[in-house]
Amino acid sequence: MAEDKDFAEGERVVLGQRDNKSMTKFRWSGNEPSSLSEVEWAEDLGAQWEGDELVIYDYRGFAGLLEMYEKGEYLPDND
């Protein structure tokens, strides 16, 4: 599994923030898995925008999905 960080299930984890004051318009928080490089991947895997923050509430589940996504094994449930 992707590296474990010490976040409890259900804990709000901020992956990044919109940054309208810089040229990049987005910056990672440092809480994201090291292999996460695209905001779109995070959104595809269930990260949600809460205001200007991109958040998840199940870090381990998210990291596991990211690992599958990177291997091409992730199949989204479109129901």
N, C-alpha and C positions, 0 to 999 in steps of 0.2 A: 504494500500500500504506500501511497505517497507519504512523505514525512509527517509525523504526528506533531501537532502543536497541542498545547494543553488547554483546550477549550471544551467545556462541558456541552453535551447535547442540549440544545435549546438556548444556548448562550448566543447572544447577538455578536457577530463577528463582522467588523467593517473590513472589506477587501480593498476599497479605494474610495476616492472622492473626486467629484468633478472639481476642476480648478479653472474657473473662468478668468483668472488673473494672469495665467501663463499661456505660452504658445501651445503646450501639450493638451490642455483642456481636461486632463485626467491624470491623477497620480495614485499609484498603489500605496497602501497603508503599511506594508511590511507584514501583515497578517496572512497574506495570500500564500498558497503553496508555491514553492520556488519555480515550478514548471509552468505556472499560469502566466501567460504573456499577452493574452487577448481578452479585452472586456467582453467581446461577443461570446467567447467560450464560457466565461463565467455566467453570462445570461442564459446561454443554452443549457447549462447545467443547473439552473434554478436560482442563481443569485438575483436578488430583487433590488430595485432602486427605492430607497426611502429618502425622499428629498434629494440631496446631492451626494448621498452615501450609497455605495453598492454593498449590500449585506447578505449574509447567510446565517442560518440558525443551527446548522448541523455540519460542523467542520469536517469531521471524519467521513461522513457520508459524501460530502462534496468532494473531498480529496480522493475518495474511492472512485467516484464517477469521473473525475478528471483523469485518473490513471487509465480507466477503461476508454475514455474519449481519445486519449493520446495513442492508444493501441488500435484504434479503429473498431473497438468492441462495443461502444456505446450505442444503444438503440433507443431513441426517445419514445416515450409513451404519449401518443397524440390524442388520447381519449380525454 
